[in-house]
Amino acid sequence: MDKVVKATVFLADMNDFAAMNAVYADAFAGCQILPARSAVQVARLPKDVRVEIEVIAAR
């Protein structure tokens, strides 16, 4: 996770942001530098999931 430099979070409902943010913080808790992040609400995600996260990582 410490190789992730950017994350884009797609939410079906922006009201889920606080819950997603808590899980996201736990996932990156051990990282010295947190990745850049943006979060947007979208009309619909594949398979009707509530959240999708796209990341870019350095090698």
C-alpha positions as CSV (number, residue, x, y, z in Angstrom):
1,M,0.0,0.0,0.0
2,D,2.9,2.4,0.5
3,K,3.6,2.3,-3.3
4,V,0.2,3.8,-4.0
5,V,0.6,7.4,-5.2
6,K,-3.0,8.3,-6.3
7,A,-6.5,6.9,-5.6
8,T,-9.7,7.8,-7.2
9,V,-12.8,6.7,-5.3
10,F,-16.1,6.3,-7.2
11,L,-19.2,6.2,-4.9
12,A,-22.7,5.3,-5.8
13,D,-23.9,7.6,-3.0
14,M,-21.8,10.4,-1.5
15,N,-23.5,9.7,1.8
16,D,-21.3,6.6,2.1
17,F,-18.2,8.9,2.1
18,A,-17.6,8.8,5.9
19,A,-17.8,5.0,6.0
20,M,-15.5,4.6,3.0
21,N,-13.1,7.1,4.5
22,A,-12.8,5.1,7.7
23,V,-12.0,1.9,5.8
24,Y,-9.6,3.8,3.5
25,A,-7.8,5.3,6.5
26,D,-7.3,1.8,8.0
27,A,-6.0,0.4,4.7
28,F,-3.3,3.1,4.5
29,A,-2.6,3.4,8.3
30,G,0.9,2.0,8.0
31,C,2.0,4.3,5.2
32,Q,4.4,7.2,5.9
33,I,3.0,9.3,3.1
34,L,-0.7,9.1,2.2
35,P,-1.5,9.0,-1.5
36,A,-3.4,11.8,-3.3
37,R,-7.1,11.1,-3.4
38,S,-10.2,12.3,-5.1
39,A,-13.8,11.0,-4.5
40,V,-16.7,11.4,-6.8
41,Q,-20.3,10.3,-6.9
42,V,-21.3,8.4,-10.0
43,A,-24.8,7.4,-11.3
44,R,-24.0,3.6,-11.4
45,L,-21.1,1.2,-11.0
46,P,-20.6,-2.2,-12.5
47,K,-22.6,-5.0,-10.8
48,D,-24.3,-2.3,-8.8
49,V,-21.5,-2.1,-6.2
50,R,-21.5,0.9,-3.9
51,V,-17.8,1.8,-4.2
52,E,-15.0,1.3,-6.7
53,I,-11.4,2.5,-6.1
54,E,-8.9,3.0,-8.9
55,V,-5.2,3.3,-7.8
56,I,-1.9,4.3,-9.4
57,A,1.2,2.8,-7.8
58,A,4.9,3.4,-8.2
59,R,7.1,0.4,-8.9
